[in-house]
Amino acid sequence: MKENEKDFADLVKQYKSSVYSVCYMFAKDADEADDLFQEVLINLWKGMAMFRHESKIGTWIWRVSFNTCISADRRRKRNKEVRLSMDIDLFESTDEDTRQIQMLHNRIHRLKPFDRAIVMLWLEGISYEEIGAIVGISVKNVSVRLVRIKEMLKQMSDRD
C-alpha cells in the first residue's frame, strides 16, 4: 500500500465515528447516511493533497464533512425526490432512552444546516474555539448561537 493510502486509511480509522455522526445528522435514513459518509471520504481523499496544515487535521475533517453534507442537503432540496415507504418500522425500539435520542435527532434535523453543524460539534464535546474554527465564526458568536439553538430546540414541538 502506498504511503498516501496508508495515511488516509489511518485518518479514516481515527475519525470515522465523527464523520459518520455528521452524516447521520444530515441524513433522513441509514442509506442516506452511508451515501453521505462515502461522499465525505471521497472529498477527503481528493482534498488531502491540498490540506495546508494551517489548522488541525481534525478541524479540517469536520469542515469537509459539514460542507459535504450541507452541499448534499442543498442538492436534495433542489431535486426533490419521492421515496416509497411502507410507513412501518419493524425494528422500532420503544425504550425511553431510544425515544429521547430519536426526538433530539428529529429536532436537530429541523434546524438550519449551519445551526445543525454547531450543535453537532457541541454535542461531540468540541471546544468553542475549535467549533469557531470549523464553521468560520468567532468564539463569542459560537456561544451566542448555542444559547439560541438550545432555546429553539426546547421550543420545538414533536408534531411540527
C-alpha positions as CSV (number, residue, x, y, z in Angstrom):
1,M,0.0,0.0,0.0
2,K,1.3,3.4,-0.9
3,E,2.1,5.8,1.9
4,N,-0.7,8.2,0.9
5,E,-3.2,5.3,1.0
6,K,-1.9,4.2,4.4
7,D,-2.1,7.7,5.8
8,F,-5.7,8.0,4.5
9,A,-6.7,4.7,6.0
10,D,-5.3,5.7,9.4
11,L,-7.1,9.0,9.2
12,V,-10.4,7.3,8.3
13,K,-9.9,4.8,11.2
14,Q,-9.3,7.7,13.6
15,Y,-12.1,10.0,12.6
16,K,-14.8,7.7,11.1
17,S,-17.2,8.0,14.0
18,S,-17.0,11.8,14.0
19,V,-17.6,11.9,10.2
20,Y,-20.5,9.4,10.5
21,S,-22.1,11.5,13.3
22,V,-22.2,14.4,10.9
23,C,-23.6,12.3,8.1
24,Y,-26.2,10.8,10.4
25,M,-27.5,14.3,11.5
26,F,-27.9,15.4,7.9
27,A,-29.5,12.1,6.6
28,K,-33.1,11.1,6.6
29,D,-32.2,7.3,6.9
30,A,-29.3,4.9,7.2
31,D,-28.8,4.5,3.5
32,E,-28.5,8.2,3.0
33,A,-26.1,8.4,5.9
34,D,-23.9,5.8,4.3
35,D,-24.0,7.6,1.0
36,L,-23.0,10.9,2.6
37,F,-20.2,9.1,4.5
38,Q,-18.8,7.8,1.2
39,E,-19.1,11.2,-0.4
40,V,-17.2,12.8,2.6
41,L,-14.5,10.1,2.3
42,I,-14.2,10.9,-1.5
43,N,-13.9,14.6,-0.7
44,L,-11.3,14.0,2.0
45,W,-9.2,11.8,-0.4
46,K,-9.4,14.4,-3.1
47,G,-8.5,17.2,-0.7
48,M,-5.7,15.6,1.2
49,A,-3.1,16.9,-1.2
50,M,-4.4,20.4,-0.8
51,F,-4.5,20.4,3.0
52,R,-2.2,23.2,4.1
53,H,-1.8,22.3,7.8
54,E,-3.0,25.7,8.8
55,S,-5.4,24.1,11.2
56,K,-5.5,20.7,13.0
57,I,-6.3,17.8,10.7
58,G,-9.4,17.1,12.8
59,T,-10.7,20.6,12.3
60,W,-10.2,20.2,8.5
61,I,-12.0,16.8,8.6
62,W,-15.0,18.3,10.4
63,R,-15.1,21.2,7.9
64,V,-15.0,18.9,4.9
65,S,-17.7,16.7,6.5
66,F,-20.1,19.6,7.2
67,N,-19.5,21.2,3.8
68,T,-20.2,17.9,2.0
69,C,-23.3,17.3,4.0
70,I,-24.6,20.8,3.6
71,S,-24.0,20.7,-0.1
72,A,-25.8,17.4,-0.4
73,D,-28.7,18.8,1.7
74,R,-29.0,21.8,-0.7
75,R,-28.9,19.4,-3.8
76,R,-31.6,17.3,-2.2
77,K,-33.8,20.3,-1.6
78,R,-33.4,21.5,-5.2
79,N,-34.0,18.0,-6.6
80,K,-37.0,16.8,-4.6
81,E,-37.3,13.1,-4.9
82,V,-40.3,10.9,-4.0
83,R,-39.4,7.9,-1.8
84,L,-41.7,5.0,-1.4
85,S,-42.2,3.8,2.2
86,M,-44.2,1.2,3.9
87,D,-44.7,3.6,6.8
88,I,-43.8,0.9,9.3
89,D,-40.5,0.2,11.1
90,L,-40.4,-3.4,12.2
91,F,-37.3,-2.7,14.2
92,E,-38.6,0.4,16.0
93,S,-37.4,0.5,19.6
94,T,-39.8,1.5,22.3
95,D,-37.5,2.1,25.2
96,E,-37.5,5.6,26.7
97,D,-33.8,6.4,26.0
98,T,-34.1,5.5,22.3
99,R,-37.3,7.6,22.1
100,Q,-35.5,10.6,23.7
101,I,-32.5,10.2,21.3
102,Q,-34.8,10.0,18.3
103,M,-36.7,13.1,19.5
104,L,-33.5,15.0,19.8
105,H,-32.3,13.8,16.4
106,N,-35.6,14.9,14.8
107,R,-35.5,18.3,16.4
108,I,-31.8,18.9,15.4
109,H,-32.6,17.7,11.9
110,R,-35.2,20.5,11.6
111,L,-32.6,23.2,12.3
112,K,-30.9,25.1,9.5
113,P,-27.7,23.4,8.3
114,F,-25.4,25.9,9.9
115,D,-27.1,25.6,13.3
116,R,-27.2,21.9,13.0
117,A,-23.4,21.9,12.4
118,I,-22.8,24.0,15.5
119,V,-25.0,21.9,17.8
120,M,-23.5,18.6,16.4
121,L,-19.9,19.8,17.2
122,W,-21.0,20.9,20.7
123,L,-22.6,17.5,21.3
124,E,-19.3,15.9,20.3
125,G,-17.6,17.8,23.0
126,I,-15.6,20.1,20.7
127,S,-14.4,23.3,22.3
128,Y,-16.0,26.6,21.4
129,E,-12.6,27.7,19.9
130,E,-12.5,24.7,17.6
131,I,-16.2,25.0,16.7
132,G,-15.5,28.6,15.6
133,A,-12.5,27.5,13.5
134,I,-14.5,24.7,11.9
135,V,-17.6,26.8,10.9
136,G,-15.7,30.1,10.5
137,I,-17.2,32.3,13.3
138,S,-15.9,33.9,16.5
139,V,-15.9,32.1,19.8
140,K,-18.4,34.6,21.2
141,N,-20.7,34.0,18.2
142,V,-20.5,30.3,18.9
143,S,-21.6,30.9,22.5
144,V,-24.5,33.2,21.4
145,R,-25.6,30.8,18.7
146,L,-25.6,27.8,21.0
147,V,-27.8,29.6,23.5
148,R,-30.3,30.5,20.7
149,I,-30.1,26.9,19.3
150,K,-30.8,25.3,22.7
151,E,-33.8,27.6,23.1
152,M,-35.1,26.8,19.7
153,L,-34.8,23.0,20.4
154,K,-36.7,23.5,23.7
155,Q,-39.5,25.4,22.0
156,M,-39.9,22.8,19.2
157,S,-42.9,20.5,19.3
158,D,-42.5,17.0,18.1
159,R,-45.6,17.5,15.9
160,D,-44.3,20.5,13.9
